[in-house]
């Protein structure tokens, strides 16, 4: 009998053969689907150089459409990230307050904006700026997109922060109290720095969501982001919608991969910094620390 592993028994010769057959069948099916997609696109003249060539031979398609749209996407995502992170951290900490009059309102705000779809928030913000402010119509879509992304993702990040702090061992808080640290000192110098490392994967995932959700503004509000450039490119370059969608999708993938790689580098740097140096927090001097 084969030796059992932690999760399941080690497959025997028959099981290995069966798994190999399943793998080959899956790869054949996948190749068949891929071939069918390529053949269909070729039949519809979607793979011709006329449709794909402009992205490789003409700089105007990049300077006129893609780069300006990409810049607006980065501006909207960057503003939303910079604003949502501190707001999310603040409300996450407020939800852990011992005071009901702080904890309950903070929780209500977080749960409300988590429940409302971000697209509805974009429409609401756009109408609000249109009806009750003097914001120029050229900047209104950008503000509406940033506002909606901040409200929604700030609420989600608040839950991430709260869960990250609560996941830490209670001994951390007890040790901080034992050396005379106030609750604010415990939160800022003990709990939050440790929780950030644990929360980083979830935070990065939410930042990726922010980058992708900027496309909703381009689709619904006319915000001149990367996604909104698909139609004008297609109209000016032989109805190359499939090619344009593919290029835009690749750019979004590269953006999100760069963001993930940067977060991974930051996490690695943070861990190395913690192991090479330590921060000493001076306890409160209440006059009772004499030996």
Secondary structure as the mmCIF struct_conf table of DSSP 4:
data_model
#
loop_
_struct_conf.conf_type_id
_struct_conf.id
_struct_conf.beg_label_comp_id
_struct_conf.beg_label_asym_id
_struct_conf.beg_label_seq_id
_struct_conf.end_label_comp_id
_struct_conf.end_label_asym_id
_struct_conf.end_label_seq_id
HELX_LH_PP_P HELX_LH_PP_P1 UNK A 2 UNK A 3
STRN STRN1 UNK A 4 UNK A 4
BEND BEND1 UNK A 6 UNK A 8
STRN STRN2 UNK A 9 UNK A 9
HELX_LH_PP_P HELX_LH_PP_P2 UNK A 10 UNK A 11
HELX_RH_AL_P HELX_RH_AL_P1 UNK A 13 UNK A 43
TURN_TY1_P TURN_TY1_P1 UNK A 44 UNK A 45
BEND BEND2 UNK A 47 UNK A 48
HELX_RH_AL_P HELX_RH_AL_P2 UNK A 49 UNK A 52
TURN_TY1_P TURN_TY1_P2 UNK A 53 UNK A 53
HELX_RH_AL_P HELX_RH_AL_P3 UNK A 54 UNK A 57
BEND BEND3 UNK A 59 UNK A 59
HELX_RH_AL_P HELX_RH_AL_P4 UNK A 60 UNK A 61
HELX_RH_PI_P HELX_RH_PI_P1 UNK A 62 UNK A 66
HELX_RH_AL_P HELX_RH_AL_P5 UNK A 67 UNK A 94
TURN_TY1_P TURN_TY1_P3 UNK A 95 UNK A 96
BEND BEND4 UNK A 98 UNK A 98
HELX_RH_AL_P HELX_RH_AL_P6 UNK A 100 UNK A 115
BEND BEND5 UNK A 116 UNK A 116
HELX_RH_AL_P HELX_RH_AL_P7 UNK A 118 UNK A 132
HELX_RH_AL_P HELX_RH_AL_P8 UNK A 137 UNK A 166
TURN_TY1_P TURN_TY1_P4 UNK A 167 UNK A 167
BEND BEND6 UNK A 168 UNK A 168
HELX_RH_AL_P HELX_RH_AL_P9 UNK A 170 UNK A 178
TURN_TY1_P TURN_TY1_P5 UNK A 179 UNK A 180
HELX_RH_AL_P HELX_RH_AL_P10 UNK A 183 UNK A 186
HELX_RH_PI_P HELX_RH_PI_P2 UNK A 187 UNK A 191
HELX_RH_AL_P HELX_RH_AL_P11 UNK A 192 UNK A 220
TURN_TY1_P TURN_TY1_P6 UNK A 221 UNK A 221
BEND BEND7 UNK A 225 UNK A 225
TURN_TY1_P TURN_TY1_P7 UNK A 226 UNK A 228
HELX_RH_AL_P HELX_RH_AL_P12 UNK A 229 UNK A 236
TURN_TY1_P TURN_TY1_P8 UNK A 237 UNK A 239
HELX_RH_AL_P HELX_RH_AL_P13 UNK A 241 UNK A 276
HELX_LH_PP_P HELX_LH_PP_P3 UNK A 280 UNK A 284
BEND BEND8 UNK A 287 UNK A 287
#
